[in-house]
Amino acid sequence: MNRRIIPVLLAVVLAAVGTGAVLLYLRSADDRAVAGKQARTVLVADKPIPAGTSGRAVRDKGYVRQVRMPAETLPADALGQLGPDLDALVTTAAVQRGQLLLRPMFGSSVAGGGLAIPDGQLAITARVKSSVFGPASVRAGTRVAIFYTYTPVDDKRRNVVSGSGLEKGRNVNSVTRLLMTDVEVISVGPAPKEGDAVSGLAGAGGGKAQDELSVTFGLNQLDAERLAHAVALGGELNVGLLGDSSDVEPDAGVDNRSLFG
């Protein structure tokens, strides 16, 4: 019996020693990774954080963990702790597990409205065409480019919107251009039917509600004014989803004559 117990005990001891050695190696690897570099303690999501979660809940309900990372690799707004100043703020979009927590991820919650507005911005709603994208693709937290299709005053003044809405006809020229980019979507829903009340702005162009979405954007004052003015002049809004490497720059756009190059 003793001869059987000794090998078992030896195996247990060896396993414990091996586990300790692995943990020691991993810790030393982390130390080597930041050796010679200034390190910072930052917060990383330990599990998915739903949009609208308060800073207090993120801190107190185990949503995050602390990690040490080289300071030179971190953005300036990376959070090292969740202080009382974030308790009443909420996450403006869902945060995925493993994602670094940044200060701009938290914004004010609109009482009774269910919206989380990024700090320093305001929420403004407009209709956008949904022929390609639906609510499953364009959702809260998505960053988009906004394109505007309009009728210019004349061919010599393509930069001036006519103000007569999006005119269509055999001899009518229209233009589509980038209006603004890197815009955060706050919420998405179906466009109201004709005659229904809607908070924010209704889109122009007379499109059918089933072909449109009601999208709320987070914008600064100047961009909100630009969007409101574009809607008031008539025309159609489209959005393009942005990826990490999307290359979007203002240009002259396209019109009926240059559509095919």
Sequence and secondary structure as in RCSB ss.txt:
>XXXX:A:sequence
MNRRIIPVLLAVVLAAVGTGAVLLYLRSADDRAVAGKQARTVLVADKPIPAGTSGRAVRDKGYVRQVRMPAETLP
ADALGQLGPDLDALVTTAAVQRGQLLLRPMFGSSVAGGGLAIPDGQLAITARVKSSVFGPASVRAGTRVAIFYTY
TPVDDKRRNVVSGSGLEKGRNVNSVTRLLMTDVEVISVGPAPKEGDAVSGLAGAGGGKAQDELSVTFGLNQLDAE
RLAHAVALGGELNVGLLGDSSDVEPDAGVDNRSLFG
>XXXX:A:secstr
 HHHHHHHHHHHHHHHHHHHHHHHHHHHHHHHHHTTS EEEEEEESS B TT BHHHHHHTT EEEEEEEGGGS 
TTB S   GGGTT EESS B TT B BGGGEEEE TTT  EEETT EEEEEEEE SS  TTTS TT EEEEEEEE
 EEETTEEEEE SS S  STT   EEEEEEEEEEEEEEEE   TT   SS   SS   GGGEEEEEEEE HHHHH
HHHHHHHH  EEEEEE  TT        EETTTTT 
